[in-house]
Amino acid sequence: MTDRYASFVRTGAGRALVKRLGLPDPPRLRRHTPGDPLVPGPVLLGSATGGRLAEPVRAILAAAGVEPADPAAAPDPERRHAALVYDATGITDSTGLGQLHEFFHPQARSIMPSGRVIVLGTPPEECGSPREATAQRAIEGLTRSIGKEFGRGVTAQLVHVTPNGDAGTTTGLESTLRFLLSGRSAYVSGQVIRVGAGAAEPPADWNRPLDGQVVLVTGAARGIGAALAKVLARDGAQVVALDVPAAGDELAAVANEIGGSAVQLDLTAPDAPTRLAEHLAGRHGRVDVVVHNAGITRDKTLGRMDADRWNSVVDVNLSSQERINDVLLERKLVPAGGRIVSVSSIAGIAGNRGQTNYATSKAGVIGLVQSLAPVLRERGISINAVAPGFIETRMTARIPLVVREAGRRMNSMTQGGLPVDVAETIGWLAWPASGAISGNIVRVCGQSLLGA
Ligand SMILES: NC(=O)c1ccc[n+]([C@@H]2O[C@H](COP(=O)([O-])OP(=O)(O)OC[C@H]3O[C@@H](n4cnc5c(N)ncnc54)[C@H](O)[C@@H]3O)[C@@H](O)[C@H]2O)c1
């Protein structure tokens, strides 16, 4: 699916028309290519008085070959930053919020297109006092607004770092900082990401963060699943690509392209979980990462929706994930350090007209992740979900034109995301280095206005 409007506005005539009529001007987003430097320019690192994370962040940047710019240097209107990173953990009272203005106000125009704004804070529920929790909660308003205000493909996130465990060390934080600074997070903005406790294993090579991992991707024949299989293989994973037998040819093409294996299986078949478990046990003896991506839509308003549409959507999108998790976990095929990533949707957060079945299934996926996270933590397994917004696939190509155009533009990037944007986000959650992230729901929606 192509965005013809975005292609047009990038032509000379298109640019002129967009300027004259004040139409949306979708920026070209910086996306990741292997071997890219983490950021294409200097990073300005600031800290509120008493912050606890500036040093770990400095060490992470240094390890990535990034020299932070000096925040005390005289303001230079010519200087451009690829990222602004601010440690706000020292803010313990609303009277300290002025430090955010002090840091960001002079830099608002210094950030490059597709730049990154990252603010590090403490989860309000883990703060030492109501005053501190209030001030920390307030910061979310800043980051979400920056995401809407800066434009030109700039993203803004708040990363809540738990004060205990590994999270405040370079090991716990590194994967998240690397993901957010890089072009991998092109379509992720306005998010609050929680980095908690949990063992994180840094890779030998950050260009291959999934080296040696056995990864199952469901719904891998096309769309987001095919992009996922390719991104995960590029990052070093051995991919087991699964889809229905009817999609066998497309599935084989994906598996061949990436040197992975193909499993033709309908996830709703009663024996699907055991057949899958036997396949994984026989071929690999384990599965390090399970990505539940397969999904369907059967749209109708509730009054017109028959039971079949309702049941099939809930079964594919939610119940099959539960059945497969149960069998793989029961048979101990997901080892300590394992990862489960489920694909939800912003429809599961905001609801959507004509999609009561789909939104129910996708909200259920969020429930599944949040309820299993504490249980799986005991076994050293993390579970997270991504909630894509408007992504350019066959699924969204079926949406009627006017609704499609609205969905595509009503976000801070004024464009739809690409399957690769969802794939890169899932990849980050799957890395062995991301063990400190569990129970998160990360939207890949360009900061869509829906459900925000
Ligand atoms: N495209 C979007 O904008 C968007 C937005 C939010 C969420 N999502 C979610 O992302 C995921 C992928 O979406 P997509 O746009 O790539 O969809 P798609 O329709 O292009 O691909 C889905 C794949 O899942 C497979 N599948 C369906 N039922 C299956 C079953 N019973 N067993 C095995 N495989 C099955 C299909 O054959 C297909 O290859 C879905 O869960 C979808 O709900 C997509």
The ligand as a MOL file (V3000), in Angstrom:
LIG
                    3D

  0  0  0     0  0            999 V3000
M  V30 BEGIN CTAB
M  V30 COUNTS 44 48 0 0 0
M  V30 BEGIN ATOM
M  V30 1 N -2.2110 -3.0770 9.5300 0
M  V30 2 C -2.5170 -2.3080 10.5520 0
M  V30 3 O -2.6820 -1.0930 10.4180 0
M  V30 4 C -2.6330 -2.8820 11.9360 0
M  V30 5 C -2.9690 -2.0210 12.9660 0
M  V30 6 C -3.0930 -2.5180 14.2510 0
M  V30 7 C -2.8490 -3.8540 14.4900 0
M  V30 8 N -2.5440 -4.6870 13.4730 0 CHG=1
M  V30 9 C -2.3110 -6.0940 13.8020 0
M  V30 10 O -1.0620 -6.5120 13.2830 0
M  V30 11 C -1.0990 -7.9160 12.9770 0
M  V30 12 C -0.6660 -8.1200 11.5330 0
M  V30 13 O -1.5230 -7.3650 10.6980 0
M  V30 14 P -1.3230 -7.1860 9.1180 0
M  V30 15 O -1.8130 -5.8290 8.8020 0
M  V30 16 O 0.0440 -7.5820 8.7250 0 CHG=-1
M  V30 17 O -2.4150 -8.2340 8.6170 0
M  V30 18 P -2.4370 -9.2150 7.3460 0
M  V30 19 O -3.8570 -9.5810 7.1560 0
M  V30 20 O -1.6920 -8.6170 6.2040 0
M  V30 21 O -1.6040 -10.4650 7.8860 0
M  V30 22 C -2.0770 -11.3030 8.9040 0
M  V30 23 C -1.4950 -12.7090 8.7030 0
M  V30 24 O -2.0230 -13.5580 9.7430 0
M  V30 25 C -2.3530 -14.7990 9.1500 0
M  V30 26 N -3.3970 -15.5130 9.8970 0
M  V30 27 C -4.6920 -15.1330 10.0420 0
M  V30 28 N -5.3670 -16.1010 10.7120 0
M  V30 29 C -4.4930 -17.0860 10.9870 0
M  V30 30 C -4.6010 -18.3440 11.6250 0
M  V30 31 N -5.7620 -18.7830 12.1100 0
M  V30 32 N -3.4980 -19.1160 11.7330 0
M  V30 33 C -2.3090 -18.6910 11.2330 0
M  V30 34 N -2.1460 -17.5130 10.6040 0
M  V30 35 C -3.2260 -16.7180 10.4790 0
M  V30 36 C -2.8560 -14.4160 7.7570 0
M  V30 37 O -2.8710 -15.5090 6.8680 0
M  V30 38 C -1.9010 -13.2930 7.3560 0
M  V30 39 O -0.7670 -13.7990 6.6750 0
M  V30 40 C -2.5290 -8.3590 13.2600 0
M  V30 41 O -2.5950 -8.9300 14.5440 0
M  V30 42 C -3.3120 -7.0620 13.2070 0
M  V30 43 O -4.4910 -7.1250 13.9610 0
M  V30 44 C -2.4410 -4.2340 12.1910 0
M  V30 END ATOM
M  V30 BEGIN BOND
M  V30 1 1 1 2
M  V30 2 2 2 3
M  V30 3 1 2 4
M  V30 4 1 4 5
M  V30 5 2 4 44
M  V30 6 2 5 6
M  V30 7 1 6 7
M  V30 8 2 7 8
M  V30 9 1 8 9
M  V30 10 1 8 44
M  V30 11 1 9 10
M  V30 12 1 9 42
M  V30 13 1 10 11
M  V30 14 1 11 12
M  V30 15 1 11 40
M  V30 16 1 12 13
M  V30 17 1 13 14
M  V30 18 2 14 15
M  V30 19 1 14 16
M  V30 20 1 14 17
M  V30 21 1 17 18
M  V30 22 2 18 19
M  V30 23 1 18 20
M  V30 24 1 18 21
M  V30 25 1 21 22
M  V30 26 1 22 23
M  V30 27 1 23 24
M  V30 28 1 23 38
M  V30 29 1 24 25
M  V30 30 1 25 26
M  V30 31 1 25 36
M  V30 32 1 26 27
M  V30 33 1 26 35
M  V30 34 2 27 28
M  V30 35 1 28 29
M  V30 36 1 29 30
M  V30 37 2 29 35
M  V30 38 1 30 31
M  V30 39 2 30 32
M  V30 40 1 32 33
M  V30 41 2 33 34
M  V30 42 1 34 35
M  V30 43 1 36 37
M  V30 44 1 36 38
M  V30 45 1 38 39
M  V30 46 1 40 41
M  V30 47 1 40 42
M  V30 48 1 42 43
M  V30 END BOND
M  V30 END CTAB
M  END
